[in-house]
């Protein structure tokens, strides 16, 4: 089918079950809350090599944060709770504890929890103190600009989804990037999802496996314009670029809403900036338990 001149493939995005958690990082100013959050999310694009997929979900106004200061909500996803624990310890300890004026709180209400403070609180070298407010416990760690406050536990879900995706295909590289940026901006308005790659966009889409021993993934040659004619290509003549948006969410419904928003934003621009087609990446339905059919998202 076509929407505003853009061909929509009759295909689906195949995504995987993930474990996820959320944190609220605050600071004296919104600027420094975002700096701490962005630093923590660094090198958090794909569990293929990063240990966790991380991103900023939204800004949190001071009226909604535990300490009444401006904040940012960060989401982290991994294949299992056990894989998330060291990521929390290292990312919070190295990137949030170190950031001026920062504090770190639970950002996901859930019955199951992870030990958020395990690791960072021990930086206090015995000077750290605990305080309970209602049902929530916090640690106060002395640092050179005062105290780093961190909540003891953060919520955990095992119903998260990683790898929802859209492939935007076009005949103008710069224009395609603009269109994909607009789709990412629309997805950013959807709660409980992140787009973990740089600027929300990945140009190096992958397939499972490789000709080289030990490599678990390799370039998606079927969607590489320079390999058209040399491999089993999925691209028509005139295509010069493909950009992918990868979406992780705390629920399957959130991922579906995000994909729907991205599709709507891209097709509203249509072919004006070189977008010719939208597809999605899957593995024939054999690996991931979550399937998002593009035609259903357009209905």
C-alpha positions as CSV (number, residue, x, y, z in Angstrom):
1,X,0.0,0.0,0.0
2,X,1.0,3.6,-0.3
3,X,0.5,6.5,2.1
4,X,1.1,10.0,0.8
5,X,3.2,8.5,-2.0
6,X,5.3,6.4,0.4
7,X,5.2,2.6,-0.2
8,X,4.6,0.6,3.0
9,X,5.9,-2.9,3.0
10,X,3.5,-5.7,4.0
11,X,5.9,-6.9,6.8
12,X,6.4,-6.7,10.5
13,X,9.0,-5.6,13.1
14,X,10.2,-8.5,15.3
15,X,11.1,-7.6,18.8
16,X,12.3,-9.4,21.9
17,X,11.3,-9.6,25.5
18,X,13.6,-7.6,27.8
19,X,14.0,-6.7,31.4
20,X,13.7,-3.0,32.2
21,X,14.0,-0.4,34.9
22,X,13.6,3.4,35.3
23,X,15.4,6.0,37.2
24,X,14.8,9.7,38.0
25,X,17.9,11.8,38.1
26,X,17.6,15.2,39.6
27,X,20.0,18.1,40.1
28,X,20.0,21.8,41.0
29,X,19.1,22.7,37.5
30,X,17.5,21.0,34.5
31,X,20.7,21.4,32.6
32,X,22.7,19.4,35.1
33,X,20.0,16.7,35.5
34,X,20.2,16.2,31.7
35,X,24.0,16.2,31.7
36,X,24.1,13.4,34.3
37,X,21.4,11.4,32.4
38,X,23.0,11.8,29.0
39,X,26.4,10.7,30.5
40,X,24.8,7.7,32.1
41,X,23.2,6.7,28.8
42,X,26.4,6.9,26.9
43,X,27.5,3.6,25.2
44,X,24.0,2.3,25.7
45,X,22.8,1.6,22.1
46,X,22.6,-2.2,21.8
47,X,22.9,-5.2,24.1
48,X,25.0,-6.8,21.3
49,X,28.0,-5.0,22.7
50,X,26.9,-2.4,25.3
51,X,25.5,-4.5,28.2
52,X,22.4,-2.4,28.3
53,X,20.2,-0.2,26.1
54,X,19.7,3.2,27.7
55,X,17.9,6.4,26.9
56,X,16.1,9.4,28.2
57,X,12.3,8.9,28.4
58,X,11.3,12.4,29.4
59,X,12.0,15.4,31.6
60,X,10.4,15.4,35.0
61,X,9.2,18.7,36.5
62,X,10.3,19.6,40.0
63,X,6.8,19.2,41.2
64,X,6.9,15.5,40.4
65,X,10.4,14.5,41.7
66,X,11.1,13.2,45.3
67,X,13.4,16.1,46.2
68,X,11.4,18.9,44.5
69,X,14.2,19.6,41.9
70,X,14.1,19.3,38.1
71,X,14.8,15.8,36.8
72,X,15.1,13.5,33.9
73,X,13.7,10.0,33.7
74,X,16.1,7.4,32.2
75,X,15.1,3.8,31.1
76,X,17.5,0.9,30.9
77,X,16.9,-2.4,29.2
78,X,18.8,-5.7,29.3
79,X,18.2,-9.4,28.5
80,X,17.8,-10.3,32.2
81,X,17.6,-8.7,35.7
82,X,21.1,-10.1,36.4
83,X,22.5,-8.3,33.4
84,X,21.0,-5.0,34.5
85,X,22.6,-5.0,38.0
86,X,26.2,-4.4,37.0
87,X,25.0,-1.8,34.5
88,X,23.2,0.1,37.2
89,X,26.2,-0.1,39.6
90,X,28.7,1.1,37.0
91,X,26.5,3.7,35.2
92,X,25.1,5.3,38.3
93,X,28.4,5.1,40.2
94,X,30.5,6.6,37.4
95,X,28.1,9.0,35.7
96,X,25.5,10.2,38.2
97,X,27.4,10.1,41.5
98,X,30.1,12.1,39.9
99,X,27.9,14.8,38.4
100,X,27.5,18.1,40.4
101,X,24.4,18.3,42.6
102,X,22.9,15.0,41.4
103,X,20.6,12.6,43.1
104,X,19.1,9.3,41.9
105,X,15.7,7.9,42.6
106,X,13.5,5.0,41.6
107,X,11.5,5.8,38.4
108,X,9.4,2.7,38.0
109,X,6.7,1.5,40.4
110,X,6.9,-2.3,40.4
111,X,6.6,-5.1,42.9
112,X,10.0,-6.6,41.9
113,X,13.0,-4.4,42.5
114,X,16.7,-4.1,41.9
115,X,19.4,-2.9,44.3
116,X,19.9,0.6,43.0
117,X,22.3,1.7,45.7
118,X,24.4,-1.5,45.7
119,X,27.8,-0.1,44.8
120,X,27.4,3.7,44.8
121,X,26.6,3.9,48.5
122,X,29.8,2.2,49.4
123,X,31.7,5.1,47.9
124,X,30.9,6.7,51.3
125,X,33.6,4.5,52.8
126,X,31.5,4.0,56.0
127,X,30.3,7.6,56.3
128,X,27.2,6.9,54.3
129,X,23.9,7.0,56.2
130,X,20.4,5.5,55.5
131,X,17.1,7.2,56.1
132,X,13.6,5.7,55.6
133,X,10.7,7.9,54.5
134,X,7.5,5.9,54.5
135,X,8.1,2.7,52.6
136,X,11.1,4.1,50.7
137,X,14.7,3.9,51.9
138,X,17.5,6.4,50.8
139,X,21.2,6.6,51.3
140,X,23.1,9.8,51.9
141,X,26.7,9.6,50.6
142,X,29.1,12.5,51.5
143,X,30.8,14.1,48.5
144,X,32.8,17.2,48.0
145,X,29.8,19.4,47.1
146,X,27.6,18.1,49.9
147,X,25.7,14.8,49.7
148,X,24.7,12.4,47.0
149,X,21.2,11.0,47.7
150,X,20.3,7.7,46.1
151,X,17.2,5.5,46.7
152,X,17.9,2.0,47.9
153,X,15.8,0.1,45.3
154,X,14.4,0.7,41.9
155,X,11.5,-1.1,40.2
156,X,12.0,-3.9,37.7
157,X,9.8,-5.2,34.9
158,X,10.3,-8.4,32.9
159,X,7.6,-7.4,30.5
160,X,9.7,-4.9,28.6
161,X,10.3,-5.1,24.8
162,X,13.5,-4.4,22.9
163,X,13.9,-4.0,19.1
164,X,10.7,-2.5,17.8
165,X,11.9,-0.9,14.6
166,X,11.2,1.0,11.4
167,X,13.3,1.1,8.2
168,X,13.1,4.3,6.3
169,X,14.3,4.0,2.7
170,X,15.0,6.9,0.4
171,X,16.5,8.5,-2.7
172,X,18.0,11.5,-0.9
173,X,20.4,10.9,2.0
174,X,20.1,14.4,3.6
175,X,16.3,14.5,3.2
176,X,15.9,11.0,4.5
177,X,17.8,12.0,7.7
178,X,15.5,15.0,8.2
179,X,12.4,12.8,7.8
180,X,13.8,10.2,10.2
181,X,14.6,12.9,12.7
182,X,11.0,14.0,12.6
183,X,9.8,10.5,13.2
184,X,12.1,10.2,16.2
185,X,10.8,13.5,17.6
186,X,7.3,12.1,17.4
187,X,8.3,8.9,19.1
188,X,9.9,10.9,21.9
189,X,6.4,12.2,22.9
190,X,5.3,8.7,23.7
191,X,5.8,7.7,27.4
192,X,7.7,4.6,28.5
193,X,9.8,4.2,25.4
194,X,13.4,5.1,24.3
195,X,15.2,5.1,21.0
196,X,18.7,4.2,22.2
197,X,20.9,4.8,19.2
198,X,22.7,8.2,18.5
199,X,19.9,10.8,18.0
200,X,17.5,7.9,17.9
201,X,18.8,6.6,14.6
202,X,21.0,3.7,13.5
203,X,22.6,3.5,10.0
204,X,24.2,0.2,10.7
205,X,21.3,-2.2,10.8
206,X,22.4,-5.8,11.5
207,X,21.5,-9.4,10.8
208,X,22.2,-12.3,13.1
209,X,25.5,-14.1,12.6
210,X,28.6,-13.4,10.5
211,X,31.1,-15.2,8.3
212,X,33.7,-14.4,11.0
213,X,33.9,-16.7,14.0
214,X,32.8,-15.1,17.2
215,X,30.9,-12.3,15.7
216,X,27.2,-12.5,16.7
217,X,25.9,-9.9,14.2
218,X,27.0,-8.3,11.0
219,X,25.8,-5.7,8.4
220,X,22.3,-6.1,7.0
221,X,23.6,-6.5,3.5
222,X,20.1,-6.9,2.0
223,X,19.6,-3.2,2.9
224,X,23.0,-1.8,2.0
225,X,22.7,0.3,-1.2
226,X,26.4,-0.2,-2.2
227,X,25.9,-4.0,-2.2
228,X,22.9,-4.0,-4.6
229,X,23.7,-6.4,-7.3
230,X,26.3,-8.2,-5.2
231,X,23.9,-9.8,-2.7
232,X,20.3,-10.6,-2.2
233,X,19.1,-7.0,-2.2
234,X,15.8,-5.7,-0.8
235,X,16.3,-2.3,-2.4
236,X,15.0,-1.0,-5.7
237,X,17.0,1.1,-8.1
238,X,17.4,4.7,-7.0
239,X,17.7,3.9,-3.3
240,X,20.8,5.5,-1.8
241,X,20.2,5.3,1.9
242,X,18.3,3.4,4.6
243,X,18.0,4.6,8.2
244,X,16.6,2.5,11.1
245,X,14.8,3.6,14.2
246,X,15.0,1.1,17.1
247,X,12.5,1.3,19.9
248,X,12.6,-0.2,23.4
249,X,9.6,0.1,25.8
250,X,8.4,-0.9,29.2
251,X,5.4,-2.6,27.6
252,X,4.5,-4.0,24.2
253,X,1.6,-1.5,24.0
254,X,4.1,1.4,24.4
255,X,6.3,0.1,21.6
256,X,3.3,-0.2,19.3
257,X,2.2,3.4,20.1
258,X,5.7,4.6,19.4
259,X,5.9,2.8,16.1
260,X,2.5,4.2,15.2
261,X,3.7,7.7,16.0
262,X,6.9,7.3,14.0
263,X,5.0,6.0,10.9
264,X,2.5,8.8,11.1
265,X,5.2,11.5,11.3
266,X,7.2,10.0,8.4
267,X,4.2,9.5,6.1
268,X,2.9,13.0,6.8
269,X,6.1,14.4,5.2
270,X,5.6,11.9,2.4
271,X,8.1,11.9,-0.5
272,X,9.0,15.6,-0.2
273,X,12.4,14.9,1.2
274,X,13.2,11.7,-0.6
275,X,11.5,9.1,1.5
276,X,10.2,6.4,-0.9
277,X,9.4,3.4,1.3
278,X,9.0,2.2,4.9
279,X,9.8,-1.4,5.9
280,X,10.8,-3.2,9.1
281,X,13.4,-5.7,10.3
282,X,12.5,-9.2,11.3
283,X,13.9,-12.7,11.4
284,X,11.0,-14.5,9.8
285,X,9.1,-14.6,13.2
286,X,11.5,-17.3,14.5
287,X,13.4,-15.3,17.2
288,X,11.4,-12.5,18.8
289,X,8.0,-13.1,20.4
290,X,6.6,-9.6,19.6
291,X,5.5,-8.9,16.1
292,X,4.4,-5.4,15.0
293,X,2.7,-5.5,11.5
294,X,3.0,-2.1,9.7
295,X,-0.4,-2.4,8.1
296,X,-2.0,-2.8,11.6
297,X,-0.2,0.3,12.9
298,X,-1.6,2.3,10.0
299,X,-5.2,1.1,10.5
